[in-house]
């Protein structure tokens, strides 16, 4: 049970050593795919920063404002929701552009995303409720995502697409669908009898999709430049 | 017939048995920790590190089995009886990873990973061994899972027994209601049996990922990055599932309480979005200089993990003990 030759062999057999890419290697241009990934990371980073600021504020508020939970908490939640809502919308928009990009043309994706945003905005204006507009937008995004997953599993996109890993791509679509369902529950279904099954569905989609995306991907070295 | 005195007597006997067995286990665990530290520190002995970790894992597993026995006894003994009607409402199914047992489960999980790790085992294992030792020693010296088990649970349950035995029906009923609420919405809920262990598994995997990331930063080899990624993706799945299943429970159990956007929830969200960002950015690892971004996100993600843990004890809120 000590360090056995098997361990050393396992180390050696599985590990192909190579230096990390240095500054003089690799493409320097910022393409569409890479831009989407940067946007995703930036939006996630913003949400992370907002969470940190929110934590620091609650820490300060609990210590400095007597009875803050009764007097200031509700306003704090409204402010945090208001800041987060456009970021979450932007994330879903980026998803809408990112996941199905192997199936549809870029122009079509941008057009569909803009159309969905317009419908969501119209829903918010008509009902005078940002939450309703957001729910409409998320529901439309969910429908598009379902179509993407079905098309992916059906093998749409031709041979070039299939060689990138159909299961991995379907996993990516499923986990993004899970994120949309999750956001939809938080926005619109918290008091609905559908809350628990919808949460469970999002959990299954997120974890199942992640597992497929991570483990079904064809590993040609460490280089994957698709599916942000 | 159940009475406060009969329950207290049975409870004291179970705790005495746990303490007597656990007192010995404490010493054996600390001895195993010392052995692992010595083996990890002396290069000539390091060939036996895996063996010493197996010993530590074995001892910790025996301790865990003892704790399982203790929790089974709690299930049998700790009944709640309505002091007005005399009807028993049920028993406490106390999860195995709360209060004084949290660090212990962490130690057990990290020991499992330290024993089972294969890629870069010779380099990662010493770090994980030291962490497992720190957690195990911390669990024994500060958590006291055998000699002072579950202090919050016993404070609650003993206050209930005391109120029930006092003969004051109104006070007894009030304390019963509080205990019953904790039983239904905390101790016995399915969420408490699923959410924490999923997160512990993910945290253990992220520790391995973090160590591999540090090695990548120092040695600038892509194989360390690959190892870090493999552990991160392994940890990301239970992290995501654990957080998602936590949400409906929070909405129901903390209805009307301050929980959304409070410290622990915020930091958990921050950790999740940073690991998501890391896994996304990693898709473009081969771009010029991108490994630095990937490494920075991996380190930040782990810092968020540590802060999430610390926040529980520092920032007040529903999901906090501050």
Boltz contact constraints between the chains, C-beta under 6 A:
constraints:
  - contact:
      token1: [A, 1]
      token2: [B, 50]
      max_distance: 6.0
  - contact:
      token1: [A, 1]
      token2: [B, 51]
      max_distance: 6.0
  - contact:
      token1: [A, 1]
      token2: [B, 54]
      max_distance: 6.0
  - contact:
      token1: [A, 2]
      token2: [B, 47]
      max_distance: 6.0
  - contact:
      token1: [A, 2]
      token2: [B, 48]
      max_distance: 6.0
  - contact:
      token1: [A, 2]
      token2: [B, 50]
      max_distance: 6.0
  - contact:
      token1: [A, 2]
      token2: [B, 51]
      max_distance: 6.0
  - contact:
      token1: [A, 3]
      token2: [B, 47]
      max_distance: 6.0
  - contact:
      token1: [A, 3]
      token2: [B, 50]
      max_distance: 6.0
  - contact:
      token1: [A, 7]
      token2: [B, 121]
      max_distance: 6.0
  - contact:
      token1: [A, 10]
      token2: [B, 118]
      max_distance: 6.0
  - contact:
      token1: [A, 14]
      token2: [B, 119]
      max_distance: 6.0
  - contact:
      token1: [A, 15]
      token2: [B, 223]
      max_distance: 6.0
  - contact:
      token1: [A, 17]
      token2: [B, 221]
      max_distance: 6.0
  - contact:
      token1: [A, 17]
      token2: [B, 223]
      max_distance: 6.0
  - contact:
      token1: [A, 18]
      token2: [B, 222]
      max_distance: 6.0
  - contact:
      token1: [A, 20]
      token2: [B, 220]
      max_distance: 6.0
  - contact:
      token1: [A, 20]
      token2: [B, 222]
      max_distance: 6.0
  - contact:
      token1: [A, 20]
      token2: [B, 291]
      max_distance: 6.0
  - contact:
      token1: [A, 21]
      token2: [B, 286]
      max_distance: 6.0
  - contact:
      token1: [A, 23]
      token2: [B, 288]
      max_distance: 6.0
  - contact:
      token1: [A, 23]
      token2: [B, 289]
      max_distance: 6.0
  - contact:
      token1: [A, 26]
      token2: [B, 286]
      max_distance: 6.0
  - contact:
      token1: [A, 26]
      token2: [B, 287]
      max_distance: 6.0
  - contact:
      token1: [A, 26]
      token2: [B, 288]
      max_distance: 6.0
  - contact:
      token1: [A, 28]
      token2: [B, 288]
      max_distance: 6.0
  - contact:
      token1: [A, 37]
      token2: [B, 280]
      max_distance: 6.0
  - contact:
      token1: [A, 37]
      token2: [B, 284]
      max_distance: 6.0
  - contact:
      token1: [A, 40]
      token2: [B, 280]
      max_distance: 6.0
  - contact:
      token1: [A, 41]
      token2: [B, 277]
      max_distance: 6.0
  - contact:
      token1: [A, 41]
      token2: [B, 280]
      max_distance: 6.0
  - contact:
      token1: [A, 41]
      token2: [B, 281]
      max_distance: 6.0
  - contact:
      token1: [A, 44]
      token2: [B, 273]
      max_distance: 6.0
  - contact:
      token1: [A, 44]
      token2: [B, 276]
      max_distance: 6.0
  - contact:
      token1: [A, 44]
      token2: [B, 277]
      max_distance: 6.0
  - contact:
      token1: [A, 45]
      token2: [B, 277]
      max_distance: 6.0
  - contact:
      token1: [A, 47]
      token2: [B, 273]
      max_distance: 6.0
  - contact:
      token1: [A, 48]
      token2: [B, 270]
      max_distance: 6.0
  - contact:
      token1: [A, 48]
      token2: [B, 273]
      max_distance: 6.0
  - contact:
      token1: [A, 48]
      token2: [B, 274]
      max_distance: 6.0
  - contact:
      token1: [A, 51]
      token2: [B, 266]
      max_distance: 6.0
  - contact:
      token1: [A, 51]
      token2: [B, 269]
      max_distance: 6.0
  - contact:
      token1: [A, 51]
      token2: [B, 270]
      max_distance: 6.0
  - contact:
      token1: [A, 52]
      token2: [B, 270]
      max_distance: 6.0
  - contact:
      token1: [A, 54]
      token2: [B, 261]
      max_distance: 6.0
  - contact:
      token1: [A, 54]
      token2: [B, 266]
      max_distance: 6.0
  - contact:
      token1: [A, 55]
      token2: [B, 263]
      max_distance: 6.0
  - contact:
      token1: [A, 55]
      token2: [B, 266]
      max_distance: 6.0
  - contact:
      token1: [A, 55]
      token2: [B, 267]
      max_distance: 6.0
  - contact:
      token1: [A, 55]
      token2: [B, 315]
      max_distance: 6.0
  - contact:
      token1: [A, 58]
      token2: [B, 262]
      max_distance: 6.0
  - contact:
      token1: [A, 58]
      token2: [B, 263]
      max_distance: 6.0
  - contact:
      token1: [A, 58]
      token2: [B, 315]
      max_distance: 6.0
  - contact:
      token1: [A, 59]
      token2: [B, 315]
      max_distance: 6.0
  - contact:
      token1: [A, 62]
      token2: [B, 316]
      max_distance: 6.0
  - contact:
      token1: [A, 69]
      token2: [B, 258]
      max_distance: 6.0
  - contact:
      token1: [A, 73]
      token2: [B, 258]
      max_distance: 6.0
  - contact:
      token1: [A, 77]
      token2: [B, 260]
      max_distance: 6.0
  - contact:
      token1: [A, 77]
      token2: [B, 261]
      max_distance: 6.0
  - contact:
      token1: [A, 80]
      token2: [B, 261]
      max_distance: 6.0
  - contact:
      token1: [A, 190]
      token2: [B, 251]
      max_distance: 6.0
  - contact:
      token1: [A, 196]
      token2: [B, 248]
      max_distance: 6.0
  - contact:
      token1: [A, 199]
      token2: [B, 247]
      max_distance: 6.0
  - contact:
      token1: [A, 199]
      token2: [B, 248]
      max_distance: 6.0
  - contact:
      token1: [A, 202]
      token2: [B, 244]
      max_distance: 6.0
  - contact:
      token1: [A, 203]
      token2: [B, 241]
      max_distance: 6.0
  - contact:
      token1: [A, 203]
      token2: [B, 244]
      max_distance: 6.0
  - contact:
      token1: [A, 203]
      token2: [B, 245]
      max_distance: 6.0
  - contact:
      token1: [A, 206]
      token2: [B, 240]
      max_distance: 6.0
  - contact:
      token1: [A, 207]
      token2: [B, 237]
      max_distance: 6.0
  - contact:
      token1: [A, 207]
      token2: [B, 240]
      max_distance: 6.0
  - contact:
      token1: [A, 207]
      token2: [B, 241]
      max_distance: 6.0
  - contact:
      token1: [A, 210]
      token2: [B, 237]
      max_distance: 6.0
  - contact:
      token1: [A, 211]
      token2: [B, 237]
      max_distance: 6.0
  - contact:
      token1: [A, 214]
      token2: [B, 233]
      max_distance: 6.0
  - contact:
      token1: [A, 222]
      token2: [B, 226]
      max_distance: 6.0
  - contact:
      token1: [A, 222]
      token2: [B, 285]
      max_distance: 6.0
  - contact:
      token1: [A, 223]
      token2: [B, 286]
      max_distance: 6.0
  - contact:
      token1: [A, 224]
      token2: [B, 283]
      max_distance: 6.0
  - contact:
      token1: [A, 228]
      token2: [B, 280]
      max_distance: 6.0
